[in-house]
């Protein structure tokens, strides 16, 4: 995605589960959405609450739905906040603060952290075999099943 990490954020018990990253040159919000969908290999949900170009991105993989997580991105002057889950309050707070919001899925936004951990372990444990399990996309199936239920 051509982002440079500039800060670790969202500290919990000495661990940081969020990042602030920046583009060298600003990009259009819709371009960021396309890039993320290509990277995740899935559609994302998004809300555009301003027309500004994107320079600074706040990211929490998995469940970054609590408004406190979004608040930390806002305090770090992020143009957009990306996470894997949201609730009504996340969307409302993003709208109130006029920060754009992108929601992937909990699972697919976490793959990269798990992959990074596996590669790091493999550096120290050479006999470790790394195998990617191609799992069914549970969250997408829920959405599909819910859509089908509404139609019937």
C-alpha positions as CSV (number, residue, x, y, z in Angstrom):
1,X,0.0,0.0,0.0
2,X,3.1,2.2,0.0
3,X,2.6,3.4,3.5
4,X,5.4,4.2,6.0
5,X,4.7,3.4,9.6
6,X,5.4,6.5,11.7
7,X,4.1,5.6,15.1
8,X,2.9,2.6,17.2
9,X,-0.4,3.3,18.9
10,X,-3.2,1.7,20.9
11,X,-1.1,0.4,23.8
12,X,-2.5,-2.4,26.1
13,X,-0.4,-3.9,28.8
14,X,2.9,-2.9,27.1
15,X,1.9,-4.1,23.6
16,X,0.9,-1.9,20.7
17,X,-1.9,-3.1,18.5
18,X,-2.3,0.0,16.3
19,X,-0.2,1.9,13.9
20,X,-0.1,5.3,12.3
21,X,1.2,5.4,8.8
22,X,1.7,8.0,6.1
23,X,1.8,8.3,2.4
24,X,4.7,10.3,0.9
25,X,2.2,12.0,-1.4
26,X,-1.5,12.4,-0.6
27,X,-4.0,10.1,-2.4
28,X,-7.7,10.2,-3.0
29,X,-9.9,8.4,-0.5
30,X,-11.4,6.2,-3.2
31,X,-8.0,5.1,-4.3
32,X,-7.2,4.0,-0.8
33,X,-10.4,2.0,-0.7
34,X,-9.5,0.3,-4.0
35,X,-5.9,-0.5,-2.8
36,X,-7.2,-2.0,0.5
37,X,-9.8,-4.1,-1.3
38,X,-7.1,-5.4,-3.6
39,X,-4.8,-6.2,-0.7
40,X,-7.5,-7.9,1.4
41,X,-9.0,-9.6,-1.6
42,X,-12.5,-8.6,-0.3
43,X,-14.9,-5.7,-0.4
44,X,-14.8,-3.3,2.4
45,X,-17.4,-1.0,3.9
46,X,-16.5,2.7,4.0
47,X,-17.9,6.0,5.0
48,X,-16.5,9.2,3.5
49,X,-17.1,12.1,6.0
50,X,-14.9,14.6,4.3
51,X,-13.4,15.3,0.8
52,X,-9.8,15.7,1.9
53,X,-7.1,13.6,0.3
54,X,-5.4,11.0,2.5
55,X,-2.0,11.4,3.9
56,X,-2.1,9.9,7.4
57,X,-3.8,6.6,8.2
58,X,-4.7,5.1,11.6
59,X,-5.0,1.3,11.6
60,X,-6.1,-1.3,14.1
61,X,-6.3,-4.8,12.8
62,X,-9.2,-7.0,14.0
63,X,-11.5,-5.4,16.5
64,X,-10.8,-1.6,16.5
65,X,-14.5,-0.8,16.9
66,X,-14.4,0.9,20.3
67,X,-14.6,4.7,20.0
68,X,-11.5,4.9,22.2
69,X,-9.6,3.3,19.4
70,X,-10.9,5.7,16.8
71,X,-10.3,8.6,19.2
72,X,-6.6,7.8,19.4
73,X,-6.5,7.9,15.6
74,X,-8.2,11.3,15.6
75,X,-5.8,12.6,18.3
76,X,-3.0,11.6,16.0
77,X,-4.5,13.7,13.2
78,X,-5.4,10.7,10.9
79,X,-7.3,11.4,7.7
80,X,-8.8,7.9,7.7
81,X,-9.2,5.1,10.2
82,X,-9.1,1.4,9.1
83,X,-10.1,-1.5,11.2
84,X,-11.8,-4.9,11.0
85,X,-15.0,-4.3,13.0
86,X,-17.2,-1.4,13.8
87,X,-20.5,-0.6,15.6
88,X,-22.9,2.3,15.4
89,X,-20.9,4.4,17.8
90,X,-17.7,4.0,15.7
91,X,-19.6,5.3,12.6
92,X,-21.2,8.1,14.5
93,X,-18.0,9.2,16.2
94,X,-16.2,9.2,12.8
95,X,-18.9,11.3,11.4
96,X,-18.8,13.7,14.3
97,X,-15.0,14.1,14.0
98,X,-15.2,14.1,10.2
99,X,-12.7,11.3,9.7
100,X,-13.1,8.8,6.9
101,X,-13.7,5.2,8.0
102,X,-12.9,1.9,6.3
103,X,-14.0,-1.4,7.7
104,X,-12.6,-4.7,6.4
105,X,-13.3,-7.9,8.2
106,X,-11.9,-8.9,11.6
107,X,-10.2,-12.0,10.0
108,X,-8.8,-10.5,6.8
109,X,-7.3,-7.4,8.5
110,X,-5.4,-9.7,10.9
111,X,-3.7,-12.0,8.3
112,X,-0.7,-9.7,7.8
113,X,0.2,-9.5,11.5
114,X,0.0,-13.3,11.9
115,X,2.0,-13.8,8.7
116,X,4.6,-11.3,10.0
117,X,4.8,-13.2,13.3
118,X,5.2,-16.5,11.5
119,X,8.1,-15.2,9.4
120,X,9.7,-13.7,12.5
121,X,9.5,-17.1,14.3
122,X,10.9,-18.8,11.2
123,X,14.0,-16.6,11.4
124,X,14.9,-18.2,14.8
125,X,13.4,-21.6,14.3
126,X,14.6,-22.8,10.9
127,X,12.8,-26.2,11.2
128,X,9.4,-24.5,11.6
129,X,7.2,-25.1,8.6
130,X,4.9,-22.2,7.8
131,X,1.6,-23.2,6.1
132,X,-1.2,-20.8,5.2
133,X,-4.6,-22.2,5.9
134,X,-7.1,-21.0,3.3
135,X,-10.2,-20.7,5.5
136,X,-13.7,-20.0,4.5
137,X,-14.4,-16.3,4.9
138,X,-16.8,-16.6,7.8
139,X,-17.8,-12.9,8.0
140,X,-18.6,-12.7,4.3
141,X,-20.8,-15.8,4.6
142,X,-22.7,-14.3,7.4
143,X,-23.4,-11.2,5.3
144,X,-24.5,-13.4,2.4
145,X,-26.8,-15.5,4.6
146,X,-28.3,-12.4,6.1
147,X,-28.9,-10.9,2.7
148,X,-30.6,-14.1,1.6
149,X,-32.8,-14.1,4.7
150,X,-33.9,-10.5,3.9
151,X,-34.9,-11.5,0.4
152,X,-37.0,-14.4,1.5
